[in-house]
Amino acid sequence: MTKEQKEGVIEVLKGKFSQYSNFYVTDTESLTVSQINNLRHACFNKKVEMKVAKNTLVKKALESLDNDKYSGVYDALHNVTALMFSESPKDPAVIISSFRKSNNNEKPMLKAAFINGEIFVGDNQLANLVKIKSKNELIGDVIGLLLSPVQRVIGALQNKPEGASAKAEAAHVAEAPKAEGEAPAAEA
């Protein structure tokens, strides 16, 4: 690879690192060409960009952008490295996990993940990354929490039996605090 080609790869990588706030560093060593193609196809279907690059070029691209911000990723740059870029912090983890299950394989291994400024190092982090909720899932949870009390009240009002309101009022009157010196009401 010529110096110009290397500089071109570094520029492409810099553009990807700048464009996406989430990327995964994976080890795809020992995967067959067919498996790599299947992995690329799975990434394409989830709108995840997959790039294979030399570790030194990846490191140079990250250093030129923000050396301190990405310093935790550098130790993961060894062996064969495939990068997965995504808008969603969860999609690459789901792809890796499902790919492993379908191929009865331990590869690709997660070396590191950079998720919205946080760095997760090691393959043991994959289970946690699969559980990350997307922005839309979080919005849905918040809306569900906000609507839940309203739905319970509406449901209670709609499901109230007709004679229940008179019994509830009578019970409320019977339980009302008595003024001092007042005799308790006789029960029927």
Buried (B, 14 or more C-beta within 10 A) or exposed (E): EEEEEBEEBBEBBBEBBEEBBBBBBBBBEEBEEEBBEBBBEBBEEBEBBBBEBBBEBBBBBBBEEEEEEBEBBBEBBEEBBBBBBBBBBBBBBBBBBEBBEEBEEEBBBBBBBBBEEEBBBEBEBBEEBBEBEEEEEEEEEEEEEEEEEEEEEEEEEEEEEEEEEEEEEEEEEEEEEEEEEEEEEEEE
